[in-house]
């Protein structure tokens, strides 16, 4: 491997070797001209040697708002040497002698691949860990039988550890979804009931712990919709999780569906909790906002913002209203199944 340490003007081969070990593409530029490039940048730009990039204009490889790259990463279109295109997150760091600056380029495709893997692993872990944590708490309540002191101590340790994992996985999923920006959906026309039942199974231990009942009532005219089942499961998990946290012990949480005008189906989650103040009903769907009495300890304040983005990606809307008799109803809409008779399962 050849290093252009002379162009780096540090006179130290070790520094060039260290920079070549980094996964991010790095260029030192004088004005727009590259005076040093590491191996990762050469690979990202489709050049077989970093040395060949010296004296080339960096802007010749990038299309985008490079002037804003000093304020934070900007996504630019990447033009590779072989004529193919890609995308990179680009950041500029100034303050070097003369007009020199350091540019850092990250391959967007690679970032998204890593993020997708992390999100999928976190999602697959969340269900079993949530169940373990829920049943540990149920056993500690002694509603299903008495415990001796040793059993109680072991279960307390298990419950604490499982809950830490639940919280960590939730934060990873929320942060990853918030960072993604755009949402990719895999929609199909399907019955709503299987997705609702899957989420109900997921939260069953949490319902048992607080002695809550869950009722699901679907309107015969609103049994089907066009949606991405995994994404809608995420929305429902957020809404049911909120309802469980704020519902008083012994109360009932209700999940319903109803036909709505202009070809939409509404799914609503109602609880008997303290409700949401009118002034908070718009704000709580913004990132990092926790409204009034519905603060969510341990969260990032992103759950409802993510739910809103996922619903809107389907072409629907989400909101909260006061439940009759007190409490809150969080409701969102999905496009109705345009191909089958409403409410009639297709074989």
C-alpha positions in Angstrom: 0.0 0.0 0.0 1.4 3.4 -1.0 0.8 6.4 1.4 1.0 10.0 0.3 2.5 11.2 3.5 4.5 13.9 1.7 1.2 15.5 0.6 0.0 15.2 4.2 3.0 17.3 5.1 3.6 15.5 8.4 6.6 13.6 7.3 5.5 10.6 9.3 4.7 7.3 7.6 3.0 6.0 10.7 0.4 8.7 10.5 -0.4 7.8 6.9 -0.6 4.1 7.9 -3.0 4.9 10.8 -5.3 7.0 8.6 -5.3 4.2 6.0 -6.7 1.9 8.8 -9.8 4.1 9.3 -13.1 3.1 7.7 -14.0 6.6 6.8 -12.6 8.3 3.7 -10.4 11.2 4.7 -9.0 13.9 2.5 -6.8 17.0 3.4 -7.5 19.7 0.9 -5.9 23.0 0.0 -8.8 24.9 -1.3 -10.6 22.4 -3.5 -7.4 20.3 -4.3 -6.7 17.1 -2.5 -3.2 17.0 -0.9 -3.7 13.8 1.0 -6.2 10.9 0.7 -6.4 7.7 2.7 -7.0 4.2 1.4 -10.7 4.3 2.4 -11.3 7.4 0.3 -9.7 5.8 -2.7 -11.9 2.7 -2.3 -15.0 4.9 -1.9 -14.2 6.8 -5.0 -13.3 3.8 -7.0 -9.6 4.7 -7.4 -7.0 1.9 -7.1 -4.5 4.1 -5.2 -4.8 7.0 -2.8 -1.8 8.7 -4.5 -3.8 9.1 -7.7 -6.2 11.4 -5.9 -3.5 13.9 -5.0 -4.1 17.3 -6.9 -7.6 16.2 -8.0 -10.5 18.5 -7.1 -12.6 17.0 -4.4 -15.7 18.7 -5.9 -15.2 16.7 -9.0 -16.4 13.6 -7.1 -19.3 15.2 -5.1 -22.6 16.9 -6.0 -24.3 18.6 -3.1 -24.1 21.5 -0.7 -20.5 21.3 0.1 -20.6 24.9 1.6 -22.7 23.6 4.4 -20.4 20.7 5.3 -18.6 22.7 7.9 -21.7 23.0 10.0 -22.5 19.3 10.1 -22.7 16.2 7.9 -24.5 16.7 4.6 -25.5 14.0 2.2 -23.9 14.3 -1.3 -24.2 12.4 -4.5 -20.9 10.6 -5.1 -19.4 10.3 -8.6 -17.0 7.4 -8.7 -14.0 7.1 -11.1 -15.7 4.3 -13.0 -18.8 6.4 -13.8 -21.1 4.8 -11.2 -22.9 6.8 -8.5 -23.4 6.5 -4.8 -24.0 8.7 -1.8 -21.8 9.9 1.1 -22.2 11.8 4.3 -19.6 14.6 4.1 -18.2 16.8 6.9 -15.5 19.5 6.7 -13.2 20.5 9.5 -11.4 23.8 9.2 -8.7 25.4 11.3 -5.6 23.9 9.7 -2.6 26.1 8.6 -3.3 28.2 5.5 -6.5 27.3 3.6 -6.2 23.6 4.4 -9.2 21.6 5.6 -9.9 18.0 6.4 -12.9 16.3 4.8 -14.5 13.1 6.1 -16.7 11.0 3.8 -18.9 8.1 5.0 -20.5 5.6 2.6 -24.3 6.0 3.1 -25.0 2.6 1.7 -22.7 1.0 4.3 -24.1 3.1 7.1 -27.7 2.0 6.2 -26.7 -1.6 5.9 -25.2 -1.5 9.4 -28.2 0.4 10.8 -30.6 -2.1 9.2 -28.7 -5.0 10.8 -28.6 -3.3 14.2 -32.3 -2.5 14.0 -33.3 -6.0 13.0 -31.2 -7.6 15.7 -32.6 -5.2 18.3 -36.2 -5.9 17.1 -35.7 -9.6 17.3 -34.2 -9.4 20.8 -36.9 -7.0 22.1 -39.8 -9.5 22.1 -38.2 -12.3 24.1 -36.5 -9.9 26.5 -39.7 -8.1 27.1 -41.5 -11.3 27.9 -38.7 -12.4 30.3 -38.9 -9.1 32.1 -42.7 -9.1 32.3 -42.9 -12.6 33.7 -40.1 -12.0 36.2 -42.1 -9.1 37.5 -45.3 -11.2 37.5 -43.6 -13.9 39.6 -42.2 -11.2 42.0 -45.8 -10.0 42.6 -46.6 -13.5 44.0 -49.9 -13.4 42.3 -49.2 -16.8 40.9 -47.6 -18.3 44.1 -45.4 -17.5 47.0 -41.6 -17.1 46.8 -38.9 -17.9 49.3 -36.1 -15.3 50.0 -33.6 -16.9 47.7 -36.0 -17.2 44.8 -37.1 -13.5 45.3 -33.4 -12.3 45.3 -32.6 -14.2 42.1 -35.8 -13.0 40.4 -35.2 -9.4 41.4 -31.7 -9.6 39.9 -33.1 -11.2 36.7 -35.9 -8.6 36.4 -33.5 -5.7 36.8 -31.1 -7.1 34.2 -33.9 -7.9 31.8 -35.4 -4.4 32.2 -32.0 -2.8 31.5 -31.9 -4.8 28.3 -35.5 -3.8 27.3 -34.7 -0.1 27.9 -31.4 -0.3 25.9 -33.0 -2.1 23.0 -35.8 0.4 23.0 -33.4 3.3 22.9 -31.4 1.7 20.1 -34.6 1.2 18.0 -35.8 4.7 18.7 -32.5 6.4 17.9 -32.0 4.3 14.7 -35.5 5.1 13.4 -35.1 8.8 14.2 -31.8 8.9 12.4 -33.1 7.2 9.3 -35.2 10.1 8.1 -36.9 8.3 5.2 -39.0 5.2 5.8 -39.1 2.3 3.4 -42.3 0.2 3.5 -43.2 -3.2 2.3 -47.0 -2.9 2.1 -49.6 -5.4 1.2 -53.4 -5.8 1.6 -54.0 -7.9 4.7 -56.2 -8.5 7.7 -55.5 -6.3 10.7 -56.3 -9.0 13.4 -53.0 -11.0 13.1 -50.9 -7.9 13.6 -53.0 -6.8 16.6 -52.9 -10.2 18.1 -49.1 -10.4 17.7 -48.7 -7.1 19.6 -51.2 -8.3 22.3 -49.1 -11.4 22.8 -46.0 -9.2 23.2 -47.5 -7.0 25.9 -49.4 -9.8 27.7 -46.9 -10.0 30.6 -47.1 -6.2 31.2 -50.9 -6.4 31.2 -50.8 -9.2 33.8 -48.4 -7.3 36.0 -50.7 -4.3 36.3 -53.9 -6.4 36.3 -55.1 -4.8 33.1 -57.5 -6.1 30.6 -57.1 -5.8 26.9 -60.2 -5.7 24.6 -59.9 -5.9 20.8 -63.1 -5.0 18.9 -62.9 -4.7 15.1 -65.6 -3.2 13.0 -66.8 -5.7 10.3 -66.4 -2.8 7.8 -62.7 -2.3 8.9 -61.0 -5.6 9.1 -58.5 -5.1 6.3 -56.0 -2.4 5.2 -53.0 -1.9 3.1 -49.9 -1.7 5.4 -46.5 -2.9 6.3 -47.1 -5.3 9.2 -43.8 -4.9 10.9 -44.1 -1.1 10.9 -47.6 -1.1 12.1 -46.6 -3.5 14.9 -44.0 -0.9 15.9 -46.7 1.8 16.0 -49.1 -0.4 18.1 -46.3 -1.4 20.4 -45.6 2.2 21.2 -49.2 3.1 21.7 -50.0 0.1 23.8 -46.8 0.6 25.8 -47.9 4.2 26.6 -51.4 3.0 27.5 -50.1 0.3 29.9 -47.8 2.8 31.6 -50.5 5.3 32.3 -53.6 3.1 32.8 -54.6 2.6 36.4 -54.3 -1.0 37.8 -57.4 -3.1 37.1 -58.6 -1.0 34.2 -59.3 -1.9 30.6 -57.4 -0.9 27.5 -59.4 -1.0 24.3 -58.2 -1.5 20.7 -60.8 -0.8 18.0 -61.0 -0.4 14.3 -63.5 1.7 12.3 -64.1 2.7 8.7 -63.3 6.3 7.9 -64.1 8.6 5.0 -61.9 8.8 1.8 -60.9 5.1 2.0 -59.2 4.9 5.3 -59.4 2.6 8.3 -58.8 3.9 11.9 -57.1 1.9 14.6 -57.5 3.3 18.1 -56.0 2.5 21.5 -57.9 3.8 24.4 -57.0 3.8 28.1 -58.5 5.0 31.4 -55.5 7.0 32.5 -55.0 10.7 33.4 -55.3 11.8 29.7 -53.2 14.3 27.8 -53.7 18.0 28.3 -55.1 19.8 25.3 -52.0 21.9 25.0 -49.8 18.8 24.7 -51.8 16.9 22.1 -49.8 18.2 19.2 -46.5 18.6 21.0 -46.1 15.0 22.1 -45.7 13.8 18.6 -42.6 16.0 18.2 -39.2 14.4 18.8 -37.9 14.6 22.4 -41.1 16.0 23.8 -42.8 14.3 26.7 -46.2 15.9 27.5 -47.7 16.7 30.9 -48.5 13.7 33.1 -47.5 11.2 30.3 -43.8 11.4 30.8 -42.1 8.2 29.9 -39.1 7.4 32.3 -36.1 6.0 30.6 -37.2 6.9 27.0 -35.8 9.5 24.6 -39.2 11.1 23.9 -39.1 9.6 20.4 -41.7 6.8 20.5 -44.7 8.9 19.4 -42.6 10.9 16.9 -41.5 7.7 15.3 -45.1 6.4 15.3 -46.2 9.6 13.5 -43.5 9.2 10.8 -44.4 5.6 10.2 -48.1 6.3 10.0 -47.6 9.2 7.6 -45.3 7.1 5.5 -48.4 4.9 4.9 -50.4 8.0 3.9 -52.3 8.1 7.1 -52.4 10.4 10.1 -52.2 10.0 13.9 -53.6 12.0 16.8 -54.9 11.8 20.4 -58.3 12.7 21.8 -60.0 12.5 25.1 -61.8 9.2 25.8 -65.4 9.3 27.0 -65.3 8.9 30.7 -61.7 10.0 31.0 -58.4 8.8 29.6 -56.9 9.1 26.2 -57.5 7.6 22.7 -54.5 7.5 20.4 -55.7 6.8 16.9 -54.1 6.4 13.5 -55.4 5.8 10.0 -54.2 3.4 7.3 -55.4 3.1 3.7 -58.3 0.7 3.4 -57.8 -2.4 1.3 -58.6 -1.1 -2.2 -58.9 -4.6 -3.8 -61.1 -6.6 -1.5 -64.6 -6.2 -0.1 -64.3 -4.4 3.2 -64.3 -6.7 6.1 -64.5 -9.9 4.1 -61.4 -12.1 4.5 -60.1 -13.4 1.2 -59.1 -16.9 0.7 
